Amino acid sequence: MEWETVIGLEIHAQLATRSKIFSGSATAYGAPPNAQANLVDLAYPGVLPVLNAEAVRMAVKFGLAINARVARRSVFARKNYFYPDLPKGYQISQYELPIVSGGAVDIVLEDGVARRIGITRAHLEEDAGKSLHEGLAGLTAVDLNRAGTPLIEIVSEPHMRSAREAVAYMKKIHTLVRYLGICDGNMQEGSFRCDANVSVRPRGAEKLGTRTETKNLNSFRFVERAINYEVARQIEVLTGGGKVVQETRLYDVDRGETRTMRSKEEANDYRYFPEPDLLPLEIDQPYIDAVAASLPELPDQKAQRLMSEYGLSAYDAGILTASAELADYFEVVARDMGGTTPQQHAKLAANMVMGELASLMNRDGVEIGGSCVSPSSLAGLLRRVVDNTVSGKIAKDVLEAMWTQGCEADAIIEARGLRQITDEAAIETAIHAVLAANPTQLAAYRAGKDKLFGFFIGQVMKATSGKANPARLNELLKKKLSGG
């Protein structure tokens, strides 16, 4: 039997406010345990929540960015459950009337296939605290610094059909909230994480299978691995004659598998009812219009502009707009390279940013904002490629030196004597020496073994320390090999 996977994600994005959603406590990461929890966060009797207006503005911003309906009137609710890191015994969230409903985002997979993923809702809520277990010899400690931290929970439709699609969707939301400036997207610190709802059904069936929810996945790699494991597990259960149990599961990073956490709750288990200490949230159209006017250029808009303005492919534009900072970096490089039109050197700039520069950043674990090479310095290096001072191959070595030494391209090129050899006589001398040293290969080439051309190119490059101008070398070598 062929099986179809059905996936929906619930993404929790921590809003980048300075204070919590219902109290004045700070939200800064890394404070000592319980140092950022006041009487409201600790649920002392008689305290009352006060809604953070900035959290509301950020939620509206997100709703507008995904073309959703922003509710003029939304209501907070109490979601009741007992857990050690939830002091009140309930979480303030939104249920029947969320601030954002509907909307969608478009994703493009690696093979170029585009998909539209619907979003059911996005609602405001507070985070719970954190239970600590490490180094406590069977005990549990509770840190309430996170209690009351503002979140927007983004609930997708079950439109994804593979782990790859789920990761692509999650990355798109991650990019979007960072563009909007409403979340820093730091997954290691828990600012951006998701719960994955996964089920399988016979291909062609309309009825959804029984789903499981894998909680608190905080990396794209873990999302993909957890979903793939869970899909395989459910198929194995069903093909073995068993039934999938609706439950909440955890992903064990060390073992690469999901395991049961608790039976899955239904909405009635939480006994939702309107929060009596908070009035309904009402916003008017002028407020929504003002937030709309503050929206930045969004990822899809920026990608379209890079394609039309710089002549980039959809793939290149998609890579470069993965973060606003990366796109800005590229544009400075392309602009500073000069040229009669923005498109003249854009592809060269894009290739270097997405290729060699990205490789150095990945190697050293830095984001584009922490690049050791400024965009104007990279443009300076690429100008030397354009004017044939250095080859593209040597430019990669120069970039590595710029990254490690903090020097400009021209200084490295001069200090290391890396200028390309463009003088025909010098290149011809190197060619003559190589042909004289390799008579067997020369005879084989002239007898029809054309693939040896690459061998001769490599030998001349070696003889000139890689400094022969590739275009001139190619032209002169062909002439000499043909007996000219």
N, C-alpha and C positions, 0 to 999 in steps of 0.2 A: 504494500500500500504506500502511495506517495503522501507525504504530510506537508501541510502548510503551516508556517509559523506566524503567529499574530503577536505583535508587541506594542505596548503603550508605555510611555515613560512619564513619571511624575518627577519633575526637576525642581529642586529647592535652591533658589538663588538668594543669598544673603544680601539684603539691600545695604548700600554703602552710606548709611546715615552715621552721624557721629554718636547718636544716642539710641537707646532701645525704642521699640515700637510703642510701649505703654509706660515708660519711665524715663528718667533723666540719666540713667546709668550709661557709662561709656561702652562702646562696642569694640574697642581696639583689641587686636589679637595679641596674645602672649602675656597677659597680666597674670600675676600669681593667683592660684585658685581662690575663688569667691571674693576677690578684691573688687570686682565690678558687679556687685549684686546688692541693690538697696532693698528697702522694706517692701516695695511693690514687687520686685523680683522674687523675694523670699516669701511672699504671700502672707504677710502679717495681717492680722484682723483689722478691719477698718480702712485699709488703704484702697485707693481707687485708681484704675488705669486712665491715662490721658493719651489720646491718639497722637502719634507723631505725624505732623502735616507733611514732612519731607518724604516719609514712606509712601503716603498717598500719592504725592506728585510722581514718584518713581514708578509706581504701579500703573498710573495713567499713561505715563510715557511708554511703558512697555506695550500696553494695550493698543495705543495708536500706531506703534511701530509694526505690529503684526496685523493691522487692519481689523481689529476686533471691535466689539461693542463695549464701550466704556459706560458702566451703569451710572445714571444720575443719582440713583439711590441704592446703596448696598448695606448689608447688615452683618454685624459680627455675631458669632455664635460660640457657645461653650462646647468643646469636644471633650467629653468626660472619659478619662481612663486613669488608672493608677500606675505610676512608675516612679522609682526613687528620685529621678532627676526632674520631676514635675511637681514643684512644691504645692501648687494650688489643688492638684488632683484633677485639673482640667487645663486644656490649652485653648486660648482665645484664637479662633480662626474664622473663616467665612464658609458658609455651607450653601443654603438655598439661594442667596442673593450675593454672588461674588462681584467684585469690582470690575472684572474683565471676563467676557465670555465670547466664544467664537474666535475667528482669526485663523491664520495659517502661515507656515513658512515653506519656502521651496528649498530643496536640497538637490545637489548634483553628486552622483556617485563617481567613483574613479573611472568607470567605463563610459562616463558621459551621460548616463541615463538620469533624467530629471524626475523628481517626485515632489508632490505637494503633500505636506503633512498637516492635518488639521489640528487645531488646539481647542480643546473643550472649554477650558476656563483657566484663569490665573487669579488666585486670590491671596489676600494678605493674611499673614498669621505670625505668631510668635514662635521662636525656637524653644526647645527644652534645654535643660542643662546637659551635663556630660558625666556618665559613670566611668570611673577609673578603676582598673583592675591590676595593672602592671606593678609588680614589686610589692604587692600588698598581702601576699601569703594567704590567699583564699578570702580576703576581705574585699569590699567594694567601697570606694570613696566617691563623693559627689562634688563636682565643681559646677557652680551655678553661674559662672560668668556668661555663658551663652543663653541662659534663661531669659527670655524676653527679647532676644535679638530679632530684628525684623526680617521676615522672609517673604518672598513671593513664590508660591507654589504653582508651577506651570504644568498643567495636566494635558497631555496629548490625546488625540483620538487613537484608537488601536489600528493605525494605518501602516505601521512598519512590518516588513515581512522577512527581515534578516537582521543579524547583529550588526552588519555593516551599515544598513540603513539607520539603525538606532544610533550608532556612533556618529554618523553624518548629521543626523538631526540634533543630537546633543551638542556637537561642535558648532552647529549653526546658531543654536540658542546661546551658547557660550560666547560666540563672537558678538551676537546682537546685544546682550546685556553689557558687554564691555564697551561697545561703541556708544551705547546710550549713557554710560557712566553711572549705571545704577547698581553694579556689582563688580567687584574686582576679579571675579572668576577664579580665585585661588583655590584649587581643589585640594591641595595638601592641607590647607588650614580649614577645610570644610565649608568654604564660602559658596561652593557650587558642587552639588551632588545630586544623585537621582535614585529613585526606586524603579525597578524594571518589572512590569507586569507581562508575563510570558504565558502563552498557551499554544497548543498545537491542535490541528484538526485535519481530517482527511481532505486532500486537495479537492476543491470543488464544493465542499460542504458550506452551507450558509451559517449554521449554528456555530457559535464560538465554543472552543473547548474550555475545560476548567483551568483557570489561571492560577499561577503562583506569583507572589510579589517578593522580589529580592531587594533588600533594603540597603540604603546608604552606600551606594557605589560612588567612589570619589576619584576615579580616573577613567579615561576613555578605554584604556586597555582592559581594565577590570570589567567595565560594562560589556565589552565584546566577549571576553572569556566567560563571564557569568551567564550571559544569555546563551552562548553556544553550549555550555555545559548543561544548562537547564533544559534546553530544547532536546538534546540527546537523551537526557534522563527521562523526560516525559514520554518521548517516543518509545524508549525501552520499556517503561511501565505499561504503556498501552499495548504494544505488540506482545507483551508477555501475559496479556489477559487481565491486567490490573486496572485501577482507576487512579487518576491524578487527584490528589487531595488539595483543596483550596487552602493555602497556608502562606504564612510569611516566612521567608528564608533569608539566611545570611550567606555571603560569599566568603569562603575561607581562602585567603590569598595564598597562604603557604601550600595548601593542598590543591588549589585550583578547582574547587568544587563548591557547590551550594549545599547547605544543610538546614534542617528544620529549625526555626526559631520559635514560632508559636502558631496556633491555628489562626486562620485569617478572619479578622473582624469584619462585620457588616456595619453599615451606617447606624442601624438601630442599636448595635452594641455600644456605640459612643454616646447615646442619649443626647443628641444635639438639641439645644434650644437657644433662642436668642440671648445674647449676653446682656443681662439687665443693667450692668454698670456703664454701658456705652450706648449712646444714641445712634440711630441709623446714620450712616455717612451719606451726606447729600452734597453733590457738587453741581455747579451750573455750567451751561455751555460756554460762557466767556472764560471760565477757568480751563475747560478742556481745550478751547482754542488757543489760550496762552501757552499751555503745555505743548500743543502741536507746533506752535511757532518756534519753540526752543529745540525741536528735534534736530540732531546733526544729520549729515549725509550718512545714510544707512549702508550696510555692506553691499546689498544688491545694486543700489543706486551708484555707489562708488565703482563697483565692478563694471557696470555699463559705461560709466564715464571713462574709465581707463581703456576700455575696448575701443570706444569711438575717438577719444583724444589721442591715445598713444598707439592705436592699432594692435593692441594685444589680443591674444586668443582668449576665449572664455576660460580655458584652463588656467592660463597664467594670471588672468585678472582675479580668478577665484582664489588662487594661492596667495597673491599679494594683498588681497583684502581680508585675509583671515584675521588680521588685527589692524586697527586704524593706524597704529604706530608704524607697522611694516609698510602699509600703503603710502604713508607720508614720507617715509625714508626713500622708497623707490622714486617718488615724484621729485624729491630734491636731487637725487642722483641724475635722473633723466634731464631735469632742467639745467643742472650745472654742467652737464656734458656739452651744452651748446647744440649747434645744429640749426639748419634752416627751418625745420619743422619739429614739433614735439615727438613725432614718430621716428625721426631719422636714426636715433641711437637707442630707442626705447627697448628693443628686443635684447640688445647687448646688456643694457642696465638690468633688465628683468632677469636674464639668465644668471648674471653674477650675484644678484641679491638672493635669488631662489636657490642657487647652486652652491658656489664656493663659500659665500658669506653665511648662508644658512648652515652649512656643514660645520663651520668654525663655531657658530653659536651653539649648535647641538652638542658639539664636542665639549665645550666648556660650560654648558648648562646656563646660558644667559639669554635673555629676551632681547629684542631689537633695541630697546631703550638703553641696554647696557652694552651695546656693541663697542668694541675697542677701536673701530674704524668709523669715523663720521661719514655721513653721506657725501659731503663735499670732498672729503679725501678719497672716497671710492670713485667719485666722478673724475678726480684728477688722475687716478690710475687708468681708468677706462679711456680717457683722452689719449693716453700714450699707446693704447691698443689701436685706436682709430687712426692716429698719425704714424703708425707702424714703428714707433720707437721700440715696443716690445710685442711679442706674439701673445696670443691668448693663453698659450700654455705657460709662458714665463710669467704672465700677469697673475696666474694662480699662485706661483711661488712668491711673487712680490706682495700679494695680499696677505699671505701667511706671515711674512716678515713685518708688514704693517701692523697686523693683529698682535704679534708678540712683542714688537719693539716700540710701537707707538710712533714710528717715523712716517714721513710722507713718501709717496711713491717715487718722486723724482730723486730724492736723496738715496733711496735704496738702489734704484736703477744705476745711478752714477757710482755709488760705493762698490757695487758688485760687478760693474762692467757688463750690464745686461742688455745694452742697446742692441737691437736687431742689426744683423748684417744685411744691408740692402745693396751694397756695391756688387755689381754683376761679376766683376773680375775676381773678387774674393770668393764668391759662391762657386764660380766656375773652377777655381783652383781646388776647392774642397771636393767638387764632383770628380775632377780628373784623378785626384788621389784615391778616392773611394773606388772608382771603376778600375784603376790600375791594381788595386789591392784585392779585387774580387773578380778575376777573369772568368772563373767557372760560372758564377752567377750571371755575369754579363752575357756569356755565350748562351746560357739557358734562357735568359730573357729574350734575346734576339731570335731564339729558336721558337718563341711563342709562349713562354711561361710568364704571362703578363703580371701574375700575382707578385713577382719579385720586385715590382716597382716600389711597393711599400718597404721592402728590405733596404733598397738604396736610399729612400727618403730617410729612414731611420739612421742609416750609417752616416749620411751627410750631416744630419742633425747632431749626431753624437760627435762628429769631428768638429763641429762649430759650437759645441756646448749648448745646442738648442737655440742658437741665436740667428740662424739663417732665416730670412724672411720666407715664410711658407709659400706664398703665392709665386715669388720669383724663383724659389727653389724648384717648385713643381714645374714651372714653365721651362726653365733651363735644363732640368734633368731629362724631361721628355725629349727635348731637342738633342741632347748628347746621346741618349740611349738609342735614338733612331739613326745615329750616325752623323748627326749634324755638327 
